[in-house]
Amino acid sequence: MESVPVYTSLNVPTAITSPSINCIQWSEDGQAIFTSKSAVYIMTPEPGINFDTTTVLRSSVDEDTDDRPTLGWFRTLIQFDKTDACRWTDHSQDWSVISLGAMDISVWAMTLSPSNITPDAGCILAVLSSNMDLTLWMAGKNSLKGEWKKITNVTNVLLEHFMQDESFSSTAGTIAAQNLCIAWSTQAKFLLSPEPELDASLLVCGNRAGDLIFIKYHPQEENKIKIQCKLSVTDRWITHVAFSQWEFIEPMTCTFMTIESEMAHRFNYAGVALVAYSTPDGSIGIVKVEQSLQATMKTSPFGLPFTLSTSFERVETKISDARQGTLTALKWIDIPGRSRILVYGRPGTIHFWSEPSSPSTSSADVSTYWSGLYSIRLKTQKTSIGSTSLQPLSGMQYIHHLDALLVCLVDGSFHVVYGIAAAGPILDSPPASSSIPTPLGEGSNLRSATLSTTVRGVFARVERELKVTSSDVMKINGMVLYDDEFGSVVWIHEATRPADFSYKHDAKHNSLFTVARIWDDVSDESILKTLVDILKHSKVGSAPLHYLRPVLFHLRKHPILFRLHSPLIKMLGIGNSGAEDGDHTMNIHLDQMQENTLDDSLRQDFRNSLKRHLFGYNELLLLRMRLSLADFAWKSSSDAKQADFGGVAHGLLNAISHRNLRTLIRHLIAMAGAFTSDEIPFVLRLVVQSTLPGSPVNLAAEGKKLSDIARQIVPVDEHDKHLNERCPACGVEVPLQSIITATCTNGHAWSRCSVTTFILSTAQVRICIGCTRKAFLPFSSLGNSQGDTTGDTNAMGRGETRDFLPPTVRRSWFVEELLEAVHRCLFCGNVFVTVL
């Protein structure tokens, strides 16, 4: 019998007090985040990261081999401050505001925003305590293992808002600020190219007053948030809330789902999402959220010609089954091509609800899709003395290619429900035509009992100091898939003996963070197919490491990488797709600035335009992802294969560089009216880059146009004086011969900034975690030492020192705006971190 590969088994010396299907979540930055009693752990897998890899945590019961490599993790955490808890009795003495969670405050729930909404292009973490304190957090200088900062206390903002409203009594205002559940929507996409810099995500909170409160992150606001709407939906507490994906419904409106690319090019769409909520008696309601783009006047040549508007509507749809009692889980499953499916759990049962497919989401075989309500009674998997199907759900993951839902209970048992999309949910009975993988170490198809037995075997192996018997319960507090559909699963569990009836102090609790492959669904063909799907369907917003996680996980294995060498070379090469070879940046049409007035509003619009065109194209994102894969394969390959991947990476690097360069040149030409002599040193560098060997002819022509503009400001014979730099060590002049490195005649070698190409001779730099390229810090980050997180350069002040920049561009407004606009690596698309 083949043993199950265990890639990670890390000790977590803490208790997990709130097991749920949201206890572990993947962020769109590619980080696994889970909650314990007093902290939130942020775990980042090593594959694809080349920064500071000597500090990763690596622990497993298996040895590290070529065909079974262990998995390393970066780790940091948010320590929850119990002294910062709200004293509800200070606001009202009514019995209804009492919080029993205040007696032993712990982390109760968390939810993650989409990526790319913070100044450093990360996500925001919302944390809810047992005392109903809601706070927002974001990564500081180093998202991998550095400090995460609290950016606002949402509870205090809500209290202030409701207490100032004269229509609320002190008790009513206090109850309205007491939240019991939270969820953050994904980003609404409006099918514009390039993708606009609009944050269309919403944080929804369910409170004790029976309201849904919709909150939007606003970095410009003093409290960083803005209350969009308070919608009264019931007269009971709201205990669970879940956001669906957005689905497109009509021009300039957005709802959570997908649409064919041909339609996307002809129209712009707005969208609708559904919010499901439940109350203590188990009843479920639905609210419809619609976001649309409204046409407006441009404030500048670079401003967006529309604004975002949102509406909220309570839907009269009622979802009810024969059972009563509070829910143990609530989640939407969004499957392209059919109506959304709402899944919720009660002790011992799991329920599925779907409305009839609408014409906008239906396909030709819509009649095969089920609708209405399905209820399934779970079966007890007798793996220990504490096994029972009445335990709460602690994991729920949809496996697309099997059309199956993988469910995990707190007692450590796994259950498989097939037919989610089409045939109708049924436990352990896949359709006859399905190809079902075999669990490792088992001899039958993927069934609940065999999966539970396999996971129980992993439990016995990783609990090294415990001789596992039937008295030991594997308490699983959270579970997610690691590589999506290949069979590797992440969970956090604790070994308990409930029959002992003994008290265990918090300091003696110990959980295990485990990654293991519990079924075998990996082949060379499936890896290639998954990679094709990733490169076809990935959209701007999420970090490349999040999309590439399933593939990088398996390409770490040298035998697989060796066998896939030829198809990977063909797939990643720059000439494999005519659409991607096309110059998508040719559609950059920028209005010329008519006046020489350069105010803060125009600079902000200009910066946002740079962001849109540097990071808003799906085609450019895919080029960056292919470069990341080529670099990863180059580092992992043997000497005989490295040259092939190196050649592919070089071609991709040139293609990305040319697109970035064209974007900068066209923006500079559009802003030519605001040129001063301070911009000339950077302008000349772009002109030189446009004439380097291998540059497209049309790019060189645009560079010449920019050069002609520069000649009107600075005479030609002075260009070399503005172009060359001085060696920071000896003062010898260093010509611009390479945009990667600089070496003076005395042998002093320096790296160049990946954004501006100037010599890096300062500690004020940021490093890409993927390709390790370095760049100057944006000016706004210099103000973050005082806790500023606005991302606005005005927070630092124009008079602050800029000594870390080369003297020739310390007064350049364009270099300033460019450094602010580049929030991710220009070449591989991954995030930056700061060491000092």
Sequence and secondary structure as in RCSB ss.txt:
>XXXX:A:sequence
MESVPVYTSLNVPTAITSPSINCIQWSEDGQAIFTSKSAVYIMTPEPGINFDTTTVLRSSVDEDTDDRPTLGWFR
TLIQFDKTDACRWTDHSQDWSVISLGAMDISVWAMTLSPSNITPDAGCILAVLSSNMDLTLWMAGKNSLKGEWKK
ITNVTNVLLEHFMQDESFSSTAGTIAAQNLCIAWSTQAKFLLSPEPELDASLLVCGNRAGDLIFIKYHPQEENKI
KIQCKLSVTDRWITHVAFSQWEFIEPMTCTFMTIESEMAHRFNYAGVALVAYSTPDGSIGIVKVEQSLQATMKTS
PFGLPFTLSTSFERVETKISDARQGTLTALKWIDIPGRSRILVYGRPGTIHFWSEPSSPSTSSADVSTYWSGLYS
IRLKTQKTSIGSTSLQPLSGMQYIHHLDALLVCLVDGSFHVVYGIAAAGPILDSPPASSSIPTPLGEGSNLRSAT
LSTTVRGVFARVERELKVTSSDVMKINGMVLYDDEFGSVVWIHEATRPADFSYKHDAKHNSLFTVARIWDDVSDE
SILKTLVDILKHSKVGSAPLHYLRPVLFHLRKHPILFRLHSPLIKMLGIGNSGAEDGDHTMNIHLDQMQENTLDD
SLRQDFRNSLKRHLFGYNELLLLRMRLSLADFAWKSSSDAKQADFGGVAHGLLNAISHRNLRTLIRHLIAMAGAF
TSDEIPFVLRLVVQSTLPGSPVNLAAEGKKLSDIARQIVPVDEHDKHLNERCPACGVEVPLQSIITATCTNGHAW
SRCSVTTFILSTAQVRICIGCTRKAFLPFSSLGNSQGDTTGDTNAMGRGETRDFLPPTVRRSWFVEELLEAVHRC
LFCGNVFVTVL
>XXXX:A:secstr
     EEEEEEE S     STTSEEE TTS EEEE SSEEEEEEE TT  SSGGG B   SS   SSS    EEE
EEEE  GGG   GGGT   GGG  GGGGS  EEEEEE  SS STTS  EEEEEETT  EEEEEE S TTTS EEE
EEEHHHHHHHHHHT TTS HHHHHHHT EEEEEE        SS  S     EEEEETTSEEEEEEE TTSTTSE
EEEEEEE  SS   EEEE   EEEEETEE SS   HHHHHH  EEEEEEEEEE TT  EEEEEEEEEEEE   SS
TTS SEEEEEEEEEEEEEE  S  S  SEEEEE  TTS  EEEEEETTEEEEEE    TTT  TTGGGS  EEEE
EE     SSTT  TTS EEEEEEEGGGTEEEEEETTS EEEEE TTTT  EET   TT    B TT SS S HHH
HHHHHHHHHHHH TTS   TT EEEEEEEEESSTTSSEEEEEEEEE GGG     GGG  EEEEEEE SB   HH
HHHHHHHHHHHH  TTS HHHHHHHHHHHHTSHHHHHHTHHHHHHHHSTTS HHHHS GGGG       S    H
HHHHHHHHHHHHHHH  HHHHHHHHHHHHHHHHHHHS HHHHHHHHHHHHHHHHHHHHHHHHHHHHHHHHTGGG 
 GGGHHHHHHHHHHHTSTT  HHHHHHHHHHHHHHHTTS GGGHHHHH EE TTT  EE    SSEEE TT  EE
EB TTT  B  SS EEEETTT  EEE  GGGGGGGGT  S  GGGT TTS  TTS GGGTT HHHHHHHHH  B 
TTT  BEE   
